[in-house]
Amino acid sequence: MPQPGTGVTLKPGKIGHMRAVVITEPGGPEVLQVRDVPDPVPSAGEVLIDVAATAVNRADLLQRQGHYDPPPGTSPYLGMECSGTIAQLGEGVTGRRVGDAVCALLAGGGYAERVVAPAGQLLPVPRGVSIVDSAALPEVACTVWSMVFDIGGLQPGETFLVHGGASGVGTMAIQLTHRYGARVIATAGSARKVDACRELGADVTINYREQDFVETAWAGGSGADVILDNIGAAYLTRNVAALAVGGRLTVLGLQGGRKGELDLGVLMAKRASVRAATLRARPLEEKAKIVAATAAFVWPMIESGDVRPIIDRMLPLDQAAEAHRVVEASEHIGKIWVDPRNTSVVWVAAQGPHAVNVGEIEYESLVGMQCRRRGLRRSRIVFGIHRARCGMSESMKGLVASRFPLVTCHNTFPSST
């Protein structure tokens, strides 16, 4: 039946079941399949979320390959963050209501239409950020706060070096540390990614295929006070060399291997430290504290517009394998969304310079017609003008959002429709 106020037909699903991405066997992206599985049921202290969107993380790739099992007692499905609305409260949950819009840090289960999450790992959708866009926030924001500010102890005026600056974590780390007053150095592997890091606030950018990050870190004479590393063993020796006296190396990834050589003499001479950690396996109480601290520290910067989620593209649940291929090939900048609902990109493309003056009634009719024609549960309206290179005004976006609550609008300028 039509969703009130949207003119969009919702398609009923199997009662008690949902669609989720299943790993049929350890392997490449091709082992991911969408299947009907039983709905999750919230236990005490948990909530059930109708998922609006999730995002791909490197840990998802490791789990798919059989190298990173979810913690005992948690969802077997992929997805370490999501956004959506609360559908059900578990016993003992207070301060939350059914229908609340939230985003959540998960141990797993985000690649599905519904997921359960501990109430302590819920975050409000920041003001000024759509519920869909907020899916790209929990994992990166909590990771950066925990690894850089809590464990790393970064202070204003210090030098911060982040590897993989164009990744989801990297793009968040650059923005937060720049806003906090640190001098930011970022590495990336292409000119396009280096440019993106610079635009996000990096003071110094390094194409690691062409430049030595150790030499660059010491170019100012003091080295890096805090390094956030996603590579691991392959960078261990050089990371320690890049550290300033009293520097802190925090390791969150092992893309370059698990075992490396550490010269304790160099570490001692610098009075430096090396810390490694992940979020996923930490106790619930510890994760709840991290989530609360992230909300207090990071959310005001997001709501002020100083920090934003960086999203490369959105793919439907049926294309989760393609999302993994893109991340494995490092073709993206920021995060990749996965949408578990019946979502399609609707191009509202105009050919002439007067298209931005489309009247409200005409535009509403056009959007509604596209949604109804495709039987969409939710759509992403992408508005672009080929030659005029202009897009939908903020007032027009607001109009569409008010009349079609499940539709989000994005300006883009494709070469063809």
C-alpha positions as CSV (number, residue, x, y, z in Angstrom):
1,M,0.0,0.0,0.0
2,P,1.2,3.6,-0.5
3,Q,3.4,5.1,2.1
4,P,1.5,8.2,3.5
5,G,2.7,11.4,1.9
6,T,5.1,9.8,-0.6
7,G,3.0,8.3,-3.4
8,V,5.5,5.4,-3.2
9,T,4.2,1.8,-3.1
10,L,5.8,-0.4,-0.5
11,K,6.3,-4.0,-1.4
12,P,5.4,-6.4,1.4
13,G,8.0,-9.0,2.4
14,K,7.8,-12.4,4.1
15,I,6.5,-12.0,7.7
16,G,9.3,-12.9,10.1
17,H,12.0,-12.8,7.4
18,M,14.3,-10.2,5.9
19,R,16.9,-10.0,3.1
20,A,20.5,-10.1,4.2
21,V,23.9,-10.7,2.6
22,V,25.1,-14.2,3.4
23,I,28.7,-15.5,3.0
24,T,28.2,-18.8,1.3
25,E,31.9,-19.8,1.9
26,P,35.1,-18.0,2.5
27,G,36.4,-16.4,-0.7
28,G,36.2,-13.5,-3.0
29,P,33.3,-11.0,-3.5
30,E,31.4,-13.6,-5.6
31,V,30.6,-15.7,-2.4
32,L,28.2,-12.9,-1.2
33,Q,24.6,-13.7,-1.9
34,V,21.3,-12.0,-0.8
35,R,19.0,-14.5,0.9
36,D,15.9,-14.5,3.0
37,V,16.8,-15.1,6.7
38,P,14.9,-15.0,9.9
39,D,14.4,-11.5,11.5
40,P,16.6,-10.8,14.5
41,V,15.0,-10.4,17.9
42,P,16.3,-7.9,20.4
43,S,17.5,-9.2,23.7
44,A,17.5,-7.2,26.9
45,G,19.4,-3.9,26.4
46,E,19.1,-4.1,22.6
47,V,16.9,-2.4,20.0
48,L,15.7,-3.7,16.6
49,I,16.5,-1.3,13.8
50,D,14.9,-1.0,10.4
51,V,18.0,-0.4,8.4
52,A,18.1,2.6,6.0
53,A,21.7,2.1,4.9
54,T,25.0,0.5,6.0
55,A,28.6,1.1,4.9
56,V,31.5,-1.1,3.8
57,N,34.5,-1.4,6.0
58,R,37.8,-3.3,5.4
59,A,36.9,-5.6,8.3
60,D,34.0,-6.8,6.2
61,L,36.4,-8.0,3.5
62,L,38.4,-9.9,6.1
63,Q,35.3,-11.6,7.4
64,R,34.2,-12.6,3.9
65,Q,37.7,-14.2,3.4
66,G,37.4,-16.1,6.6
67,H,40.0,-14.1,8.6
68,Y,37.9,-12.1,11.0
69,D,35.0,-13.9,12.7
70,P,32.4,-11.8,14.5
71,P,32.5,-11.9,18.3
72,P,30.6,-14.8,19.9
73,G,26.9,-14.3,20.2
74,T,26.6,-11.5,17.6
75,S,25.2,-11.5,14.1
76,P,26.9,-13.8,11.6
77,Y,26.2,-11.3,8.8
78,L,28.5,-8.5,7.6
79,G,28.1,-4.8,8.4
80,M,29.7,-2.9,11.4
81,E,27.5,0.2,11.2
82,C,24.1,1.3,10.0
83,S,21.5,3.9,10.2
84,G,17.7,3.6,10.4
85,T,14.7,3.8,12.7
86,I,14.0,1.9,15.9
87,A,11.4,-0.8,15.2
88,Q,11.3,-2.5,18.6
89,L,12.8,-2.0,22.1
90,G,14.3,-4.9,24.1
91,E,13.6,-5.3,27.7
92,G,15.1,-2.7,29.9
93,V,15.9,-0.1,27.2
94,T,15.1,3.4,28.3
95,G,15.6,6.8,26.7
96,R,14.7,5.5,23.3
97,R,11.4,5.2,21.4
98,V,10.1,3.2,18.5
99,G,10.4,5.4,15.4
100,D,13.6,7.2,16.6
101,A,16.1,7.9,13.8
102,V,19.5,6.6,14.8
103,C,22.8,5.4,13.5
104,A,24.7,2.6,15.3
105,L,28.0,1.0,15.8
106,L,27.6,-2.8,15.3
107,A,29.5,-6.0,15.8
108,G,27.9,-7.2,12.6
109,G,24.6,-7.6,10.8
110,G,24.3,-4.2,9.0
111,Y,24.1,-5.8,5.5
112,A,20.4,-6.6,6.1
113,E,17.0,-5.1,6.2
114,R,16.9,-5.3,10.0
115,V,19.5,-5.6,12.7
116,V,19.7,-5.6,16.5
117,A,22.1,-3.2,18.3
118,P,23.0,-2.6,22.0
119,A,21.3,0.5,23.1
120,G,24.6,1.9,24.3
121,Q,25.9,1.8,20.8
122,L,23.3,4.1,19.3
123,L,24.0,7.6,18.1
124,P,21.5,10.2,17.1
125,V,21.4,11.2,13.4
126,P,23.3,14.6,13.5
127,R,21.3,17.7,12.6
128,G,21.9,18.6,9.0
129,V,22.8,15.0,8.0
130,S,20.3,12.7,6.3
131,I,19.4,9.4,7.9
132,V,21.0,7.6,4.9
133,D,24.3,9.6,5.0
134,S,24.6,9.1,8.7
135,A,25.3,5.4,8.1
136,A,28.8,6.3,7.1
137,L,29.6,7.9,10.5
138,P,29.6,5.5,13.4
139,E,32.6,3.2,12.6
140,V,34.9,5.9,11.4
141,A,34.0,8.5,14.0
142,C,34.3,6.1,16.9
143,T,37.5,4.7,15.5
144,V,39.2,8.1,15.0
145,W,38.1,9.3,18.4
146,S,39.3,6.1,20.1
147,M,42.6,5.7,18.3
148,V,43.7,9.3,17.7
149,F,42.3,11.3,20.6
150,D,41.9,8.7,23.4
151,I,44.7,6.3,22.8
152,G,46.9,8.6,20.8
153,G,46.3,11.7,23.0
154,L,46.6,14.1,20.1
155,Q,46.8,17.8,21.3
156,P,46.3,21.0,19.4
157,G,49.4,22.2,17.6
158,E,50.9,18.6,17.4
159,T,51.7,16.9,14.1
160,F,49.4,14.1,13.0
161,L,50.2,11.6,10.2
162,V,47.5,9.4,8.8
163,H,48.0,6.7,6.3
164,G,45.3,6.0,3.8
165,G,44.0,9.5,4.0
166,A,41.4,9.0,1.3
167,S,39.8,6.0,3.1
168,G,36.7,6.2,5.2
169,V,38.7,6.5,8.4
170,G,41.3,8.7,6.8
171,T,38.8,11.3,5.5
172,M,37.3,11.5,8.9
173,A,40.7,11.7,10.7
174,I,41.8,14.5,8.4
175,Q,38.7,16.6,9.1
176,L,38.6,16.1,12.8
177,T,42.3,16.7,13.5
178,H,42.4,19.7,11.2
179,R,39.4,21.2,13.0
180,Y,41.1,20.4,16.4
181,G,44.1,22.4,15.5
182,A,46.7,19.8,14.6
183,R,49.1,20.0,11.7
184,V,47.9,17.2,9.4
185,I,50.0,15.0,7.1
186,A,48.2,12.5,4.9
187,T,49.4,9.8,2.6
188,A,47.5,8.5,-0.4
189,G,48.2,6.5,-3.6
190,S,47.1,8.7,-6.5
191,A,46.9,12.3,-7.5
192,R,43.1,12.3,-7.2
193,K,43.3,11.0,-3.7
194,V,46.0,13.4,-2.7
195,D,43.9,16.3,-3.9
196,A,40.9,15.0,-1.9
197,C,43.1,14.9,1.3
198,R,44.2,18.4,0.7
199,E,40.7,19.7,0.2
200,L,39.6,18.0,3.4
201,G,42.2,20.0,5.4
202,A,45.5,18.1,5.2
203,D,48.4,20.6,5.5
204,V,50.9,18.2,3.8
205,T,50.0,15.5,1.4
206,I,52.2,12.6,0.3
207,N,51.8,10.3,-2.7
208,Y,53.3,7.2,-1.1
209,R,54.2,5.8,-4.5
210,E,56.5,8.7,-5.2
211,Q,57.5,10.2,-1.9
212,D,59.0,9.0,1.4
213,F,56.7,9.8,4.3
214,V,59.5,9.5,6.9
215,E,61.5,12.2,5.1
216,T,58.4,14.4,4.8
217,A,57.4,13.9,8.4
218,W,60.8,15.2,9.5
219,A,60.9,18.1,6.9
220,G,59.6,20.4,9.6
221,G,62.2,19.3,12.0
222,S,60.2,17.4,14.6
223,G,58.6,14.3,13.2
224,A,55.0,13.1,13.8
225,D,53.5,13.2,17.3
226,V,50.7,10.8,16.5
227,I,50.5,8.3,13.6
228,L,47.3,6.5,12.6
229,D,48.4,3.4,10.6
230,N,46.3,0.9,8.7
231,I,49.1,-1.0,7.1
232,G,50.8,-2.8,10.0
233,A,54.0,-4.8,9.6
234,A,55.2,-3.3,6.3
235,Y,55.2,0.2,7.7
236,L,56.3,-0.6,11.3
237,T,60.0,0.3,11.0
238,R,59.4,3.5,9.0
239,N,56.5,4.6,11.2
240,V,58.8,4.4,14.3
241,A,61.4,6.3,12.3
242,A,58.8,9.0,11.5
243,L,57.8,9.4,15.2
244,A,58.8,12.5,17.1
245,V,60.3,12.3,20.6
246,G,57.4,11.2,22.8
247,G,55.5,10.2,19.7
248,R,52.6,7.7,19.7
249,L,52.0,5.1,16.9
250,T,48.4,3.7,16.8
251,V,47.8,0.7,14.6
252,L,44.3,-0.2,13.5
253,G,44.9,-2.3,10.4
254,L,47.1,-5.1,9.0
255,Q,46.9,-4.6,5.3
256,G,50.7,-4.9,5.1
257,G,51.0,-8.0,7.3
258,R,50.9,-9.0,11.0
259,K,54.6,-9.5,11.9
260,G,57.3,-6.9,11.7
261,E,60.6,-6.0,13.3
262,L,60.6,-3.4,16.1
263,D,63.8,-1.8,17.2
264,L,63.2,-1.2,20.9
265,G,66.3,0.9,21.2
266,V,64.9,3.5,18.8
267,L,61.6,3.4,20.6
268,M,63.3,3.9,24.0
269,A,65.5,6.7,22.7
270,K,62.4,8.6,21.5
271,R,60.4,7.7,24.6
272,A,57.8,6.7,22.1
273,S,55.0,4.1,22.2
274,V,53.2,1.7,19.9
275,R,49.5,0.8,20.5
276,A,47.3,-1.5,18.5
277,A,43.5,-2.0,18.9
278,T,40.2,-2.7,17.2
279,L,36.7,-1.7,18.1
280,R,34.7,-4.8,17.3
281,A,35.8,-7.2,20.0
282,R,35.8,-4.7,22.9
283,P,33.4,-5.3,25.8
284,L,30.0,-3.7,25.4
285,E,30.6,-1.3,28.3
286,E,33.8,-0.1,26.7
287,K,32.2,0.5,23.4
288,A,29.3,2.3,25.0
289,K,31.8,4.7,26.6
290,I,33.5,5.2,23.2
291,V,30.1,5.9,21.5
292,A,29.2,8.4,24.2
293,A,32.5,10.2,24.0
294,T,32.3,10.3,20.2
295,A,28.8,11.9,20.4
296,A,30.1,14.5,22.8
297,F,33.3,15.3,20.9
298,V,32.6,14.6,17.2
299,W,28.8,15.3,16.7
300,P,29.1,19.1,17.4
301,M,31.7,19.4,14.7
302,I,29.4,17.5,12.3
303,E,26.3,19.6,13.2
304,S,28.2,22.8,12.7
305,G,29.2,21.7,9.2
306,D,32.9,21.6,9.9
307,V,33.0,17.8,9.5
308,R,31.0,15.7,7.1
309,P,30.6,12.1,6.0
310,I,32.5,11.6,2.7
311,I,30.6,9.2,0.5
312,D,31.9,7.8,-2.7
313,R,28.8,6.0,-4.0
314,M,25.7,4.0,-3.0
315,L,24.9,0.5,-4.1
316,P,21.9,-1.7,-3.5
317,L,22.1,-4.8,-1.3
318,D,22.1,-7.0,-4.4
319,Q,25.4,-5.4,-5.4
320,A,27.3,-5.9,-2.1
321,A,29.8,-8.0,-4.1
322,E,30.5,-5.0,-6.3
323,A,31.0,-2.8,-3.3
324,H,33.6,-5.2,-1.9
325,R,35.4,-5.2,-5.3
326,V,35.6,-1.4,-5.3
327,V,37.0,-1.3,-1.8
328,E,39.5,-4.1,-2.5
329,A,40.7,-2.2,-5.6
330,S,41.0,1.0,-3.5
331,E,39.0,2.9,-6.2
332,H,37.0,4.9,-3.7
333,I,37.3,8.1,-1.7
334,G,35.5,8.0,1.7
335,K,32.8,5.4,2.3
336,I,30.6,3.2,0.1
337,W,27.0,2.9,1.2
338,V,25.0,-0.3,0.8
339,D,21.2,0.1,0.8
340,P,19.2,-2.9,2.0
341,R,15.9,-1.6,0.8
342,N,14.2,-1.5,-2.6
343,T,16.1,1.5,-3.7
344,S,16.9,2.8,-7.2
345,V,18.7,5.9,-8.4
346,V,16.2,8.0,-10.3
347,W,17.8,10.4,-12.7
348,V,15.9,13.6,-13.1
349,A,18.0,15.1,-15.8
350,A,17.2,18.2,-17.9
351,Q,18.7,19.3,-21.2
352,G,18.2,23.0,-21.1
353,P,19.3,26.0,-19.1
354,H,15.8,26.7,-17.8
355,A,15.2,23.4,-16.2
356,V,16.1,24.7,-12.7
357,N,13.0,26.9,-13.0
358,V,10.7,23.9,-13.0
359,G,7.7,24.8,-11.0
360,E,6.9,23.1,-7.6
361,I,3.9,21.3,-8.9
362,E,5.6,20.1,-12.0
363,Y,8.6,18.9,-10.0
364,E,6.5,17.1,-7.4
365,S,4.6,15.4,-10.2
366,L,7.9,14.4,-11.9
367,V,9.4,12.9,-8.8
368,G,6.2,11.1,-7.8
369,M,5.7,9.7,-11.3
370,Q,9.2,8.3,-11.3
371,C,8.8,6.7,-7.9
372,R,5.4,5.2,-8.6
373,R,6.4,3.9,-12.0
374,R,9.2,1.9,-10.4
375,G,7.3,0.8,-7.4
376,L,10.1,2.1,-5.2
377,R,10.2,1.8,-1.5
378,R,12.7,4.6,-1.3
379,S,14.6,6.5,-4.0
380,R,17.6,8.7,-4.4
381,I,16.8,11.5,-6.7
382,V,19.8,12.7,-8.6
383,F,19.3,16.0,-10.4
384,G,21.7,17.2,-13.1
385,I,21.9,19.5,-16.0
386,H,24.3,18.5,-18.7
387,R,25.4,21.8,-20.2
388,A,24.3,24.4,-17.7
389,R,26.3,22.6,-14.9
390,C,23.8,23.7,-12.3
391,G,21.6,21.7,-10.0
392,M,18.7,21.6,-7.6
393,S,18.5,24.5,-5.2
394,E,18.4,24.0,-1.4
395,S,14.8,25.2,-1.3
396,M,13.8,22.7,-4.0
397,K,15.5,19.9,-2.1
398,G,13.6,20.9,1.0
399,L,10.4,20.9,-0.9
400,V,11.0,17.4,-2.2
401,A,12.1,16.2,1.2
402,S,8.9,17.5,2.9
403,R,6.6,15.8,0.4
404,F,8.6,12.7,-0.1
405,P,10.2,11.9,3.3
406,L,11.9,8.7,2.0
407,V,13.6,10.4,-0.9
408,T,17.0,12.1,-0.8
409,C,18.3,14.5,-3.4
410,H,21.8,14.9,-4.7
411,N,23.1,17.2,-7.4
412,T,25.4,15.6,-10.0
413,F,26.5,16.3,-13.5
414,P,26.6,13.1,-15.6
415,S,27.9,13.1,-19.1
416,S,24.8,11.2,-20.2
417,T,21.6,10.0,-18.7
